[in-house]
Amino acid sequence: MDENSAMTIAAKLGGQGGPGTLFGMTMWGMLASLIFSMIGYFYFKRGREESDTNKLVCGIAMMLYPYFVSNALYITLIGAALMAAPYILERYF
């Protein structure tokens, strides 16, 4: 199997993206996805313990959005906004 056919097969299996991606995500995208999903789990857990709907919903959103966003920059920006949302809502609303 030559390199060209291996890249074609990898692109078909991985969706969009080329070499260096898996399922359309780079290594940095996967790492950011993992980190924000773990933070989302802790937000969800804390929201359930404290009966805080804002943290609960933001935790669920943080665990789910990386499935729909593949760019590492967008994962980081959305994750940072969702991390700040419960505290902003608690303080100003």
Secondary structure, DSSP 8 states (H G I E B T S, - for coil): --HHHHHHHHHHHH-S--TT-BTTB-HHHHHHHHHHHHHHHHHHHHHHHHT-HHHHHHHHHHHHGGGT---HHHHHHHHHHHHHHHHHHHHH-
